[in-house]
Amino acid sequence: MSDAPLTKDPADAAPLAEDLVVLDSVNKHFGALHVLQDINLTIKRGEVVVVIGPSGSGKSTLCRAINRLETIDDGTITIDEKPLPAEGRELARLRADVGMVFQAFNLFAHKTVLQNVTLGPVKVRGVAKDEAEAKARQLLDRVGVGNQADKYPAQLSGGQQQRVAIARALAMEPKVMLFDEPTSALDPEMINEVLEVMQQLAQEGMTMVVVTHEMGFARSAANRVVFMADGRIVEEAEPHQFFDNPRSDRAKDFLSKILQH
């Protein structure tokens, strides 16, 4: 993988608000289940926030609410000081600013790798096709799959497909990247190749919200760990503090179970 930065030079931009994503008193129910309970969370520009917790704690719902794949019942979510739009063009524009990488790779099976990565910039951003292709090839090189550009997703390994999905999200030049358990569908030997790309992005200052079970990544790449249980944020702290000295019994219990393995 090349060491060239995956993102634009922040020095080129005008001064920007420090707080990029702000969730204020966010609640969400699925029927009688209260999956997000009064969530308050602020993610600063350039910050890597890793969200961990037991299954069913609301982590993925939180991640999906940030780009409105899940609606919320009350509270507010703002991105770059703008509230999340309800629907229509404004929502499509917002989603272009919020890259999302899922557990399932969600690539278009009937399109080549290159076509998968250029589709968004051409259709949503209005980038010229040749310019989009040049940028896509650059990004595919940087995530280590440049030689796969003309193949179809089914011809790639899971790890390669997930790296293509990351390149596809980056091609939109998003302000923030959301990762919802991006390695949980991968074979163990493929997990590291995806985490390496994510580590590189983190080092280059990409704002990232990562829901993951990969505690090594949380320790080494996060600026902050957010621990969720039962729909609430129970604890948030810097990684060394959280892993070495968790404050809540709930977090201690969770860590004792997972760190023994």
Salt bridges, closest charged atoms under 4 A:
ASP19 OD1 - LYS44 NZ 2.72
GLU47 OE1 - ARG224 NH2 2.89
GLU70 OE1 - LYS28 NZ 3.89
GLU70 OE2 - ARG64 NE 3.68
ASP73 OD2 - HIS29 ND1 2.85
ASP80 OD1 - ARG45 NH2 2.71
ASP80 OD2 - LYS175 NZ 2.86
GLU90 OE2 - ARG93 NH1 2.56
ASP97 OD1 - ARG125 NH2 3.08
ASP97 OD2 - LYS175 NZ 3.74
GLU133 OE2 - LYS129 NZ 3.63
ASP150 OD1 - ARG137 NH2 3.98
GLU173 OE1 - LYS8 NZ 3.31
GLU173 OE2 - LYS135 NZ 2.98
GLU181 OE2 - HIS213 NE2 3.33
GLU193 OE2 - ARG163 NH2 2.92
ASP230 OD2 - ARG250 NE 3.91
GLU236 OE1 - ARG224 NH1 2.41
GLU238 OE1 - HIS240 NE2 3.07
ASP244 OD1 - ARG219 NH1 3.45
ASP253 OD2 - LYS257 NZ 3.14
